[in-house]
């Protein structure tokens, strides 16, 4: 049963959106094997300027937090982290930014 949701709000520079979608389309699927993970949806905005939403469902907040501290998390995000680091090394703004918000599910 879904008891906890984490939503990652990701703003992408317009020129990075295609790359971002490619990264998710070819993701490592590291999250899929994590204890407590239930499901995930990647939502593309329909309005220009709105963020992409990555919604993941968990058995508990604790299992989500374990994911964010895991080696699998680093593996699953490595290519995106590399893109951000490369931009910074070149003195450019990051091609994307991310904000996590978490929620307890009170109704299905």
ABEGO torsion letter per residue (X at the ends): XBABBBBBBBBBBAAAAAAAAAAAAABAGAAAABBGBABBBBBBBABBGBBBBBBBBBABAAAAAAAAABAAAAAAAAAAAAAAAAAAAAGBBBABBBBBBBBBBABX
